[in-house]
Amino acid sequence: MADLLTSAKKFFGADRFVEACGIEIVECREGYARCEVKVADWHLNGINKIQGGLLFTIADFAAAVAGFTLGRVAVSINADISFFRNCDNGTLTAEATVISATNNLCTCSVDVVCNDVKLANVKVGLFRTKQEIPI
């Protein structure tokens, strides 16, 4: 495929929620995506740790991008998140890897890391739509 990173950034540039969170796609290749966000004060919850919703959002988004790299738009249909730890500063990174793919479905495993510490793992099931990715 042509330049997946450029195509993904252009396609997902319309995601206003991800943009508001400050999440960026930093790498993608077939079956893989890495997204990052610099943790800001407004990302913290009442106990001054990263809001769990941000961990889920970056994982869900990275999975969608990884699914996208297989050639069609993919949307989440289920997810299971396990939280291990938390932190309050640094760069939050989500690395999504497609671990199974069929014509209509794919599954991603996403590790969410901050300051070299794994904070969560998310398994995301995606439905692969008929909409081909615009390259």
C-alpha positions as YAML, in Angstrom:
chain: A
units: angstrom
residues:
- id: 1
  name: MET
  ca: [0.00, 0.00, 0.00]
- id: 2
  name: ALA
  ca: [1.07, 3.56, -0.53]
- id: 3
  name: ASP
  ca: [2.02, 5.70, 2.43]
- id: 4
  name: LEU
  ca: [-0.24, 4.32, 5.16]
- id: 5
  name: LEU
  ca: [0.77, 6.90, 7.74]
- id: 6
  name: THR
  ca: [-0.17, 9.81, 5.50]
- id: 7
  name: SER
  ca: [-3.43, 8.12, 4.48]
- id: 8
  name: ALA
  ca: [-4.34, 7.31, 8.09]
- id: 9
  name: LYS
  ca: [-3.61, 10.85, 9.30]
- id: 10
  name: LYS
  ca: [-5.72, 12.29, 6.50]
- id: 11
  name: PHE
  ca: [-8.63, 9.88, 7.03]
- id: 12
  name: PHE
  ca: [-8.70, 10.09, 10.83]
- id: 13
  name: GLY
  ca: [-8.09, 13.86, 10.83]
- id: 14
  name: ALA
  ca: [-11.87, 14.27, 10.92]
- id: 15
  name: ASP
  ca: [-12.08, 12.57, 14.35]
- id: 16
  name: ARG
  ca: [-12.88, 15.59, 16.47]
- id: 17
  name: PHE
  ca: [-12.86, 13.74, 19.81]
- id: 18
  name: VAL
  ca: [-9.42, 12.25, 19.24]
- id: 19
  name: GLU
  ca: [-8.17, 15.66, 18.14]
- id: 20
  name: ALA
  ca: [-9.62, 17.30, 21.27]
- id: 21
  name: CYS
  ca: [-7.83, 14.70, 23.41]
- id: 22
  name: GLY
  ca: [-4.55, 15.54, 21.68]
- id: 23
  name: ILE
  ca: [-3.98, 12.00, 20.37]
- id: 24
  name: GLU
  ca: [-1.79, 11.60, 17.29]
- id: 25
  name: ILE
  ca: [-0.98, 8.70, 15.00]
- id: 26
  name: VAL
  ca: [2.82, 8.36, 15.01]
- id: 27
  name: GLU
  ca: [3.36, 5.08, 13.18]
- id: 28
  name: CYS
  ca: [1.40, 2.53, 11.22]
- id: 29
  name: ARG
  ca: [2.09, -0.37, 8.93]
- id: 30
  name: GLU
  ca: [0.02, -3.36, 7.88]
- id: 31
  name: GLY
  ca: [-1.61, -4.77, 11.01]
- id: 32
  name: TYR
  ca: [0.01, -2.30, 13.41]
- id: 33
  name: ALA
  ca: [-0.50, 1.24, 14.71]
- id: 34
  name: ARG
  ca: [1.09, 3.39, 17.40]
- id: 35
  name: CYS
  ca: [-0.62, 6.49, 18.77]
- id: 36
  name: GLU
  ca: [0.55, 8.96, 21.40]
- id: 37
  name: VAL
  ca: [-0.64, 11.82, 23.54]
- id: 38
  name: LYS
  ca: [1.36, 14.07, 25.84]
- id: 39
  name: VAL
  ca: [-0.41, 13.93, 29.21]
- id: 40
  name: ALA
  ca: [-1.79, 17.32, 30.18]
- id: 41
  name: ASP
  ca: [-3.26, 18.47, 33.48]
- id: 42
  name: TRP
  ca: [-6.79, 18.28, 32.06]
- id: 43
  name: HIS
  ca: [-6.28, 14.53, 31.32]
- id: 44
  name: LEU
  ca: [-6.08, 13.84, 35.07]
- id: 45
  name: ASN
  ca: [-8.93, 12.64, 37.26]
- id: 46
  name: GLY
  ca: [-9.83, 13.59, 40.84]
- id: 47
  name: ILE
  ca: [-6.87, 11.68, 42.32]
- id: 48
  name: ASN
  ca: [-4.44, 13.30, 39.85]
- id: 49
  name: LYS
  ca: [-3.95, 10.19, 37.71]
- id: 50
  name: ILE
  ca: [-4.70, 9.77, 34.01]
- id: 51
  name: GLN
  ca: [-8.44, 9.42, 33.49]
- id: 52
  name: GLY
  ca: [-9.26, 5.80, 32.55]
- id: 53
  name: GLY
  ca: [-11.36, 7.10, 29.68]
- id: 54
  name: LEU
  ca: [-8.23, 8.49, 28.03]
- id: 55
  name: LEU
  ca: [-6.51, 5.10, 28.29]
- id: 56
  name: PHE
  ca: [-9.53, 3.47, 26.67]
- id: 57
  name: THR
  ca: [-9.88, 6.17, 24.01]
- id: 58
  name: ILE
  ca: [-6.26, 5.97, 22.84]
- id: 59
  name: ALA
  ca: [-6.44, 2.14, 22.78]
- id: 60
  name: ASP
  ca: [-9.72, 2.11, 20.84]
- id: 61
  name: PHE
  ca: [-8.36, 4.64, 18.37]
- id: 62
  name: ALA
  ca: [-5.07, 2.77, 17.86]
- id: 63
  name: ALA
  ca: [-7.06, -0.42, 17.17]
- id: 64
  name: ALA
  ca: [-9.19, 1.39, 14.57]
- id: 65
  name: VAL
  ca: [-6.03, 2.64, 12.86]
- id: 66
  name: ALA
  ca: [-4.47, -0.86, 12.92]
- id: 67
  name: GLY
  ca: [-7.67, -2.25, 11.38]
- id: 68
  name: PHE
  ca: [-7.57, 0.52, 8.76]
- id: 69
  name: THR
  ca: [-4.11, -0.65, 7.65]
- id: 70
  name: LEU
  ca: [-5.66, -3.90, 6.38]
- id: 71
  name: GLY
  ca: [-7.35, -2.02, 3.56]
- id: 72
  name: ARG
  ca: [-10.85, -1.23, 4.80]
- id: 73
  name: VAL
  ca: [-12.40, 1.01, 7.42]
- id: 74
  name: ALA
  ca: [-12.91, -0.92, 10.65]
- id: 75
  name: VAL
  ca: [-15.16, 0.02, 13.58]
- id: 76
  name: SER
  ca: [-15.13, -1.32, 17.12]
- id: 77
  name: ILE
  ca: [-17.81, -3.82, 18.05]
- id: 78
  name: ASN
  ca: [-16.50, -4.88, 21.47]
- id: 79
  name: ALA
  ca: [-13.60, -4.27, 23.83]
- id: 80
  name: ASP
  ca: [-12.20, -5.66, 27.05]
- id: 81
  name: ILE
  ca: [-9.80, -3.51, 29.05]
- id: 82
  name: SER
  ca: [-7.56, -4.55, 31.92]
- id: 83
  name: PHE
  ca: [-6.00, -1.74, 33.95]
- id: 84
  name: PHE
  ca: [-2.69, -2.56, 35.68]
- id: 85
  name: ARG
  ca: [-1.26, 0.74, 36.89]
- id: 86
  name: ASN
  ca: [-1.60, 4.47, 36.36]
- id: 87
  name: CYS
  ca: [0.58, 7.55, 36.21]
- id: 88
  name: ASP
  ca: [0.20, 11.30, 36.19]
- id: 89
  name: ASN
  ca: [2.62, 12.65, 33.56]
- id: 90
  name: GLY
  ca: [4.61, 11.79, 30.48]
- id: 91
  name: THR
  ca: [3.63, 10.52, 27.05]
- id: 92
  name: LEU
  ca: [0.86, 7.97, 26.82]
- id: 93
  name: THR
  ca: [1.42, 5.46, 24.00]
- id: 94
  name: ALA
  ca: [-0.93, 2.85, 22.57]
- id: 95
  name: GLU
  ca: [0.49, 0.10, 20.37]
- id: 96
  name: ALA
  ca: [-2.15, -1.92, 18.53]
- id: 97
  name: THR
  ca: [-1.41, -5.17, 16.76]
- id: 98
  name: VAL
  ca: [-3.92, -7.14, 14.70]
- id: 99
  name: ILE
  ca: [-3.82, -10.67, 16.14]
- id: 100
  name: SER
  ca: [-6.59, -12.16, 14.00]
- id: 101
  name: ALA
  ca: [-8.31, -11.07, 10.80]
- id: 102
  name: THR
  ca: [-11.02, -12.52, 8.59]
- id: 103
  name: ASN
  ca: [-12.95, -10.96, 5.73]
- id: 104
  name: ASN
  ca: [-15.41, -9.21, 8.09]
- id: 105
  name: LEU
  ca: [-13.77, -9.14, 11.52]
- id: 106
  name: CYS
  ca: [-10.44, -8.51, 13.13]
- id: 107
  name: THR
  ca: [-9.14, -8.51, 16.69]
- id: 108
  name: CYS
  ca: [-6.43, -6.23, 18.06]
- id: 109
  name: SER
  ca: [-4.37, -6.42, 21.19]
- id: 110
  name: VAL
  ca: [-3.42, -2.96, 22.42]
- id: 111
  name: ASP
  ca: [-0.83, -2.18, 25.07]
- id: 112
  name: VAL
  ca: [-1.09, 1.25, 26.69]
- id: 113
  name: VAL
  ca: [2.20, 2.45, 28.16]
- id: 114
  name: CYS
  ca: [3.40, 5.59, 29.92]
- id: 115
  name: ASN
  ca: [7.00, 6.26, 31.00]
- id: 116
  name: ASP
  ca: [7.96, 2.65, 30.05]
- id: 117
  name: VAL
  ca: [5.28, 1.23, 32.38]
- id: 118
  name: LYS
  ca: [2.40, -0.82, 30.96]
- id: 119
  name: LEU
  ca: [-0.80, 0.72, 32.27]
- id: 120
  name: ALA
  ca: [-3.39, -1.36, 30.44]
- id: 121
  name: ASN
  ca: [-4.09, -3.98, 27.80]
- id: 122
  name: VAL
  ca: [-7.18, -3.83, 25.64]
- id: 123
  name: LYS
  ca: [-8.55, -6.49, 23.32]
- id: 124
  name: VAL
  ca: [-10.67, -4.80, 20.66]
- id: 125
  name: GLY
  ca: [-12.96, -6.56, 18.20]
- id: 126
  name: LEU
  ca: [-13.50, -4.69, 14.95]
- id: 127
  name: PHE
  ca: [-16.00, -5.03, 12.12]
- id: 128
  name: ARG
  ca: [-14.32, -4.52, 8.76]
- id: 129
  name: THR
  ca: [-16.73, -2.46, 6.66]
- id: 130
  name: LYS
  ca: [-16.85, -2.62, 2.86]
- id: 131
  name: GLN
  ca: [-15.49, 0.95, 2.70]
- id: 132
  name: GLU
  ca: [-12.00, 0.74, 1.27]
- id: 133
  name: ILE
  ca: [-9.34, 3.04, 2.67]
- id: 134
  name: PRO
  ca: [-8.62, 6.11, 0.58]
- id: 135
  name: ILE
  ca: [-4.99, 6.05, -0.50]
...
